[in-house]
Amino acid sequence: MQAESGMFLNRELSWLRFNSRVLDQCSRDLPALERLKFIAIYCTNLDEFYMIRVAGLKQLFLAGVNAGGGDEMTPLSQLKAIREYIHEEKKLLEKYFHELIAELAGQNLFVKSYEQLDEDLRAKCDAYFFSNIFSVIVPIAVDSTHPFPHLNNLSFSLAVKICDRANPELVKFGMIRIPRVLPRFYEPSSNTYVPIESIVKQHAEEIFPGFKILASAAFRVTRNADIVIEEEEADDFMMILEQGLKLRRKGAFVRLEIEQGADEQILEFLNTHTKIFHKDVYEYATLLNLPPLWQIASNKVFTHLLNPIYTPKTLPPFDENSSIFDAIDKEDVLILHPFESFDPVYKLIKEASKDPEVISIRMTLYRVEKNSNIVQALIDAASDGKQVTVMVELKARFDEENNLHWAKALENAGAHVIYGITGFKVHAKVSQIIRKRGDKLKFYMHLGTGNYNASSAKIYTDVSYFTARSEFAKDTTSFFHILSGFNKNRRLQTLAMSPHQIKEKILEMIRAEGEKGSEGAIIAKMNSLVDADVISALYEASCKGVQIDLIIRGICCLRPGTPYSQNIRVRSIIGKYLEHARIFYFKHSAPNYFISSADWMPRNLERRLELMTPIFDERSRSKLARILKLQLSDNVLSYALDGDGEYRKIQARSEESAVDFHQTLEEFIGKIYKTFKKDTDQSRATNLASKLFKES
């Protein structure tokens, strides 16, 4: 289909609307600390958006780029729209924040400034200042002999306007940098949180002895944090990345946040030195630096203000006491995180590291936690003499330093560490284990939609697929050969790999459904839909009568509600867990279910190494079918995308029962778990669990 004006929604504005849906969780009937978490998530998201997306648009504008994308918006028009959107939404953030703080106070949980404390708590704050704060804060004078200091990205400080007590006419400006080693809030009691800057402000004259504080204002700066690495010129990729991380701290200023009502001269002082465009200055009637609100939400005394804790379950055929290899030998297994435990993924690598029959472990690592049991198992395997090959993606944004740490540790243990493919990110999630069984080799694979990260597996919805199929063994072997060699153009036979196969396969399957007309059906669940070729193919299929349901958590550039998209429905699910799985259904494909590490974005389909996995096993397909059906039935967490780019909350009709996808699946998995725990026959329990899942 030939592109026409208005066919595509703008990528950046679509992302902003996603973040608005995150903020909208504060309007739901949720426990207070759960809503506080969503404010922290919203602000964290916005930080990254400014560091990367807004910074990138600024660079395009300064370079004189005026061309627009499929939506025809230029960099300048996007910047104007973004600023207007965020400045307007700031009012809603402030409203929710103040309402929550008041509600928490009604529950005997307080966020108070120093001035609002009673005498006893003030005394504790004073003692804390001299014992923990005074020695680590950095007072900075700015004048002809003291240049304006370097401010790190997202650094948090107190700007001050002071005068010499001996010469009150002499006004100076400076700042007090608040290091990240200090907590965001000091807790003088188990139910009171005091913003650290309010304690610093109270003692500012002791930090600048001999001077009087005339005014002060908390502020926070954001820098361009994107890293551009010329890989072709890098002989030592680890060294060049370390240099890039240092340069990130010196990126151009792109945003200034400052407390509302700040002294005009302080604002002028900051603007003079940071030279931030006035529309990128945001004055907040809330506290600044809100991502650390998690500190308050994690208060164990107030767990009644959180959702009940759900413990992920291990379902058959996996069992704590049996070999995971034995289970995979019998059948393919698909599990759903976080409803089902991440433990089998760890157990697979742990068991492989100790099994004398295992001769090789190969794995990709994109984002892992700082204390990763999986990486430790790989280190143990390498130390034990096993052949361990690990692709550590050093370009995983904001995880570069952690990945550098693990790459060095793996190398020191004797593992063969690959740092990536020149010009591409490796985003595929795959493990391959080779065991020697007599004179033959047996292959075991794990393919997933999420990272090998036990922490994120508790809050991200993802799919893990375990298999010993020979066709997957051949393709995963080829994939790891591609990573370690110079043959990225090799094509896989059963799996599909980007940058050459996934998009081609998706377009082929969309067109095949189009040939079936009104008998065709597509359901696709992903994080983002941006690729213009895929969107155009979906439009063509829609015009031929194919029924298309898209479940897209974040960015969607496809515009529903038009003559060329009349058979396309788009929904977004935002709730307790972060929807992260990529699941695709094409009615007339064989097989017709797929999972993937890739979203339908140009970067995933054309500039990354990704994998898309066909699901042949009937039980696994039944599970995926149930997931998609539940998500399309959800009327509690879902939003529908309209043709104007806005999202409306989906409400249950009067005759409908409320369906909360996350809660429903928690309860359902719990029911299966209780059922099979009563049955000691593993085979019968497995069949029962499968039957329950299929028929529910």
N, C-alpha and C positions, 0 to 999 in steps of 0.2 A: 504494500500500500504506500502510495506517495505521501510524504509528510505534508500536512497542511497547517496553517496558522491555528493555534489553539488546541492542537492534538495532545500536547505534552504539558504537564504541570512542572513548575520549577522545582528543581532538586532541593535547593536550600530552604525555600519556603515550606516544602513538604516536610523537611526535617524539623523545622520550627514547630509545625503543627503536631508532629510526633511528640516533641518535648512538651507541648501544651497538654497533650493527653496524659503525660506523666504527671504534670502539675494538677490536672483535673482529678487525680486520685485523692487529693485533699478534700474534695467535695463529697466523697463517698462515705458511707456509713461504716467506717473502719476505726479500730482503736487508735487513740491519739498518737502514740509513738509510731505506729505504722504510717500514719499520714506525715509525721515528721520525717521519716525516712524518704518519702517521695520528694520532699523539698530538697533534701540533701542530694538525691539522684538528679533532680531537675537542674540544680546548680552545677553539679559535676559535669553533666552533659553540656551545659551552656559554656562552661570553661573550655572544654575541648573544641566545641564548635567555633568559638572565637579564635582559639590558638591555631586551628587548622583551616577551617573553611573561610572564615572572614579574613584571616591573614592572607589566604590564597587569592581571594577576590581583590584585596587591596594591591597585591603584587601585580595582578593582571591589569588593574586600572592604571597603576603607575607606569606600567610598561606600554600603555597606550592601546591595549586590546579593547576593541569596541564590539567585536562580534559576539552574538548571543548563541546559545545552544538551541535545542529543539523548541524550547519555550520562548525563544527570541528575546530574552532579557539580557542586557549587557551587564558587565561587572558593576558599573556604576548604578544602574537601576536596581540590581540585586542588593547592593550595599544600602541604598536608600530604603528599600522595602524591609530589609532585615532590621535596621536601626529603628524604624517606625514600629515594627512588630514588637521588638523586645522592650522598647520604652513603654509601649502601651501595656504589655503583659506584666511589666514590673509592678503595676498597681495591684494586679491580682495576687502576685507573689507576696507582696507586703500584707495584703488582706488576710491571706491564709496563714501567714507566719504569726501575725499578732493574735488572730483567733486561736491558734494552737497554743501559743504561750499562755494565753488567758485560761484556756481549757486545762492545760497541764497544771496551772496554779490551783485550779479547783480540785485537782487530784493530789494536791500537796507535793507537786514537783515543780520547782521554781527555776527560772532563768532570770537572774537579777544582776544589774550593774552594781558596782561598789557602793554608789550613793544610795541604793535602795536597801542595803543590808542593815541589820541591827548591829549594835556595838560589839557583841561577841564575834559575829562572823567577820566584821571588819578587822578585828584584831587578828583573826586567823589569816585573812588575806594579807595583812601587813607583814605578819611573820613569814608567810610564803614568799612574799616579794623579796625580802632580804635574804632568805635562805635558798631560793630557787631561781628567781628572776633576775635580780640585780646584776649578778655576775655574768650572765650570758647575753643579756640584751646589748644592743650596740647603739649608743647615742652618737648622732652624726650632725655636725655643724656644717652648714653650707654657706660659704662666703668666698671672698677673693682668694683666700689661701686654702680653703677646703672645698674641692670640687664636688659637684653632685655625684653621689655614689652609684655604683652599679646595683641595680635592683633585679634580682632573679625573677624568672617567670613565676607568677602567682604569689610573689612575696607580699607579706602583710606587714604594714608599718603604721606608725602614728606620726603624722606631720605636726610640727609645732611652730607657733609664732611666739617669740620670746623677746624680752627686753632686759637689758642690764639694769639691775637694781640701783647701781651707782649712777647710771646714766639712762633714765627711762625713755629718753627720746631716741635712743639707739635700738631700733627694732631689727631682729634677726630671724632667720628661718632655719629650721633643721628637721630632723626626724629621729624616731626611735624605731629601729628595726626589730621586729619580734621574730626570733628564730623558730624554725619548725620543730626544734627539739622540745619546745614548750607545748603543753597541751592547749587545745583551743579554749577549753574552759577549765578553771580551777574549781574543785569541789570542796568547799569548806565544811560541808555536811553531806550526808548520803542523799539528800533530796534537793540540793541547791547547786546551781551551776553559775559561775561568775565569768563572763567574757574576759579573757586575759588582758585585752587592751584597756578595759575600764580600771583594772588594778594598776597597770603601767601609767595610765593617765593621772591617776590619783597621786602617784609618786614622781611625776615628771620633774618637779622642781628639785627633787633630790638627785635626779639623774643629771640635771643641768644646774649645779649649785651656783648661787650668785645671780641667777636669772629668774625672772618672773614669767610664768606661762600666761600669755594673753589669750591664746586660742589653740585648739588642737583638733585634729580630725583623723580618724582611722581611714586608711586607703589601701588599695590593692591594685597591682598592675598585672596585665596579661601581655605576653610577648608572642610573636610568631614562633611556634614550636615545631614547625615542619622541618625535617632534615632532608636535604638533597645531597645524595652521595654519587659521585662520579665513579661507578663501580669499575668501568673499563680501565680507569687510570689507577686503580687501587691494587697494589701488589699484596698488601696485608689488609684484608677486609676488616679484621677485628680492630686494627689500629685506626683505620679511617673512620670506623663507626664511633670509636671512643672520642676522636676529634670532633665528630659531628655532634655528639652529646654535649660536649663543652660549648660548641657554638650555639646550641639550642638556648642556652642560658643568656645569650647575647642577641637573640632575635629582636627585630624591631618591635617597639611598643604598639599594641593594637587596641588596648582598652584600659580605661581607668575607672575603678569603682571607688566611690567615696561616700561617707555618711552624709545624709541629707542635712542641710543647714550649716555646712562647713563655711568657715570664714572665707570671704571672697579673696582676700590676699593669699591665703593658703592655697586655694584653688589655682590662682594665677601663678603662684610659685611652682606648683607641680606641673602645670601646663607649660610653663616656660622651659622647663628642663626635659619633660617627656615628649613634648610636641605631639600630643595625641589630639586627633580631630575632635572638635567639641561634641559632635554627635555620638562619639564613642566614649563619652564620659557619662557614667550612670550614677546618679545620686540616689542612694537607697535609704528608705525610712525603716530599714531593718538592720540587724547586725550584718556585717560583711563576713565573707569567708564562711559560707554555710555548709559546704560539703562535710566538715567534721561534726555536723549534728548527729552523726552516727554515735559519737561519744555519749550523748544523752540517751539515744534510743537503745543503747546496750546496757543500761542500768538494770542490774539483776533484781533490784528491789521492786521494780515496777513492771515486771513481765506481764502483769494483768492488763497492761495498756498496749500489749502486742497481740498479734494473732497467735493462736495455740501453735506450739512447735510441732512440726511434722517430721517424723523420722523415716527416711527412705527405706524401702523394704527390698530384701533379696528374695526373689521368687524362683520357683523351679524353672529350668532344670539346675540352676546354680544352687549350691549348698555349701555351707561353711566347712563341712568336713570332707567333701569329695574333691577330686582333682578337676580343675576347670578344663583341662585337656580332654578328659573322659567325656565331659558334657558336650563339648564342641564336636568331638568325634561322632557323636550320635545324631546331632542335628544343628542347623543354624539357630542362633538365638538373637533376638532383638529386644533390647531393654530401653525404657523411657526414663530419662533423668528429668527432674530430681525425684520423681515418684518412686522409681526403682533405684536402688543404691548404686553408687559409682564403684563400690568395693570389687565387683568382678573384673573391672578394667585393671585396677591395681593388682588384684590377685593374679591375673594373667601374666603380668610382667614380673611380679614377685616370684611366682611359681617357676617361671621360665629362668629366672636368674639363679635358682637353686637346683633345677632339674639337671642331672648329669647327662641326660639324653639331648638336651638343647645345645645346639652348636652355634646358633646365630640369632640375634635379636636386632631388628631394624625398626626405626620409629621416627616419626616427625614430631617436633615440639614447636608450638607457636607461642602459646602463653601457658606458663606453669607457675604454680605458687612458689613463694620464697623457700618454704620448707617442704619440698616435694618428695613424697615417698616413692613415687614412680621413678624420678631421676636417681634417687638413692639406690633403688633396685638395679637400675642400669649401670650405675657405678660399681655396685657389688658384682654384677655379672662380668663387667670388663675386668675388674680386679681378679676375678676367678679364672680368667683366661678365655672366656667366651668371646666370639666375634660380635662386637656391638657397634652398630652404625647408627648414628643419630643425626638427623637433619635439624639443627637449631636455627630457627629463623630469627636472625639478629635484627631484622627490620620490622619486627612486630611493634607497632607504634606504642610508645610509653612503657613497653616491657623490654626495651633494648638492654638496659643495665642488668636486669635480672637474668636475661638470657645470656649475656656475656659471662656472668658469674657461673652459670651452669655449664656453658660451653667449655670454659677453662677447667672446671672440675671433672668433666667427662674426659677431656683430653688427658688430664693428669692421671686418670685411672686406666688409660690405655684404649679408650673408645676411639673409633674413627668418627670425627665430627665434621659435618658438612655445614657451611655457613649460608648456603643458598645458591640460587641460580642467577647468574649475571642478568640484570634487567628485569627479574621477576621476583615476586614474593612467593614463598611456598606456604600455602594456606591449607593444604590437604591434611586430614586427620587420619593417619593410618599406621598400623603396626603389623609387622610380620615376624613370626617366630618359626624357626626351622628346627625340627627334632629328628634325630637319627633313630629309626626303628628297624633294627636288624641291618640289612644292606640297602634300605630305602630311606628317603627323606620324606617327612610329613610336615606340611605347612599349616600354620594357624594364623588367621588374620583378624584384626579388629579394624573396622572402618566406622567413622563417626561423623557427626555434624558439629561437635563441640571440641573444646580443647582438652588436653590431658591435664586437667586441673581439678583436683578434688574439691577445692573451695567453691569455684564457680559452678561445679556440678550440683551444688546444693541449691542454687538459685536460678540457674539457666535451664530451660527445657530443651533437652537435646536427645538424640537417638544414638545408641551404640549397637553395632551389629557384629556378631562373632560368627566366623565361618571357617570351615576347612575345605571349601570347594576348590577343586583343582584349577578351574578357570580363573578364580581370584588369585590363586597362588602364582600362576604365570604372570598375571598382570601386575601384581604387587612387586614381584621380582623385577619386572621390566621398569616399573616406576622407580624403584630404588637404584637401579642401574642408571636411569636418566639423571637422578640427583647426583650421583657420584661421578658420572662421566660427562661426555660432551654430545649427548644425543637427545636433546629435548624435543626434537621433531618426531620421535618414534611414536607410533599410535598403539593404543591398547586395544585389546580384542573384546573384552566384556565390560570392564570399567570404562568410563569416559573421562578423559583428562583435558582440562583447559591448559594452555590457551588455544588448542586446535580442535578439540572434540566436543566439549560440553555444549557450547553454543550451537554448533552444527547439529548435534543430536536433538537439542530442545526445539530448534526451528523445524527440524524434520518431523518430530512428533506433533507439534502444533499444526503443521500443514496436513499431516495424516488425519488428525481429528477433523480438520476443515473439510476434507474430502467426504467425511461421513455426514456432513450437514447437521441437522437437528438431532441426529443420533450421537453426535460427538459430545464429549465432556472432558473438561480439564479442571483439576483442583491443584493449586500450587500454593504452598506455604513457604514463606521466606522472610528475611529481614528487610530487604529492599528490592525494588523493581525500578531500574533506571535505563537499562539498555534499549535504545531506540529501535533496533532491528527486532528484538523480541516483542516489544510493545506493538510495533506495526503488524507483526505476525498474529498476535492475539486479536488485534482489531479485525484483520482479515477473517480469522476463524469466527469471530463474533458475527460478522456480516453474513457468514454462511450458515448461521444458526447454532453454532457450538455453544453449549452452556459452560461458562467459565466462572469459577469461584476462586478468588485470590485472597489469601490470608497473609497480610503483609504488616509486620509490626511497625516498621519505620517509614522510610522514604518510598513513595509511590509516584512516579511521573506519568503513569497511565491515567487518562481522564475518563471516568465512567459517565453514564448519563447522556451520551451523545448518539447520533444516528449510527456511528461506526463502533459503538461499544455498548449497544443496547442489551446484549446478552452477557455482559461482564458485571460481576458484583465484587466489590473490594471491601474487606473489613480488616480492622486492626484490633488485636487483643492486648490489653495492658492490665497487669494485675500483680499478684503476689510474686510471680516468677517472671523472669525475662524470657520471652519467647525467642528462641534461638535456632530451633531445628529447621532444616530445609527438607521438606517432603513434597514430592511431586507425584501426581496421579494423571495418567493419560489413558482413557478408557480403552482404546483400541491398540495400545502398545502391548508387546509381549516380551517381558513382563510389563505390567502397567503401573508398578510402584517403584519409586526411586528415592534414595536419600542422598544428600550432597553436603559438602563443605562450602559450596558456592551459592551466593546470591545471584540474581539476574542483573548484574551491574557490569559495565565495561571493564572495570578493574578486575573483577573476579573471572570474567569470561575471556578476557584478552590479555591481561597483564599479570596473572598469577597462575601458579600450578595448583589446581584444584582437582578433586575427584567427585564423580557422580556414580553411585552404586545401584545397580538394578537389584531388586529384591525378588528372589525366586521362591523362597520358602513360603508356603501357604499360611502358616501360623504367624509369621512376621508380617505378611501382607494384611492379615486380619487385624493385627494390632494397629498398623498404620491407618487402615480404613476407619477403625474406631476413633482414633485420634482426630482425624479430619472431620468425621461426622460430628463428634462432640464440639469441636471448635466452631463448626458452622451452625450448631444449635445454641451456642452460648448467647445469652441475652443479659448478662450481668457485666462482663468485662469488655464487651465488644463495641466498636465504633464503626459506622459505615461511612465510606468516602462518597461525597457528592461531587457532581460535575464541576462545581466552583472551587474545588480543592479543599473545602471545609469538611470536617468530620462531625457526625451527629451520633450521640449515644444511642445504642440500640436498647430499647426497652421491651420487656416481656409484655405481650398482650394479655388482656384480662383472663383469657381462657388458658394461658400458658403457665407452666411451672417455671420458676427461675432456674436457669442453668448457668452455674459458675464453673467454667471448665477446670480451673485449678482445684477448686474444692471437690468437684465431682470426681476427678481422677484420684485425688488423695483418698477419698472414701472408698472408691472402687478398688484401688490397689490394696488398701487396708483389708477389704473384705476378702480378696483373693488370698492375701497373706494368712489371715486367720483360718481360712478354709484348708489351705494346703498344710499348715502347721499341725493340723489334726490328723493328717494322713501320712503314715511313715513310708508308704509305697511311693518311691520317687516318680516312677513312670506314670502311675495313676494320678498323682498330684499334678504332674506336668500337663497331662491331658485335661484334667479338670480346670486348671488355671486357663488353659487355652480356650476351652469351651466357654467358661465364664466371660472371658474377654470378648469372644466372638458374638455371644448372644446377648450381652448386656445392652 
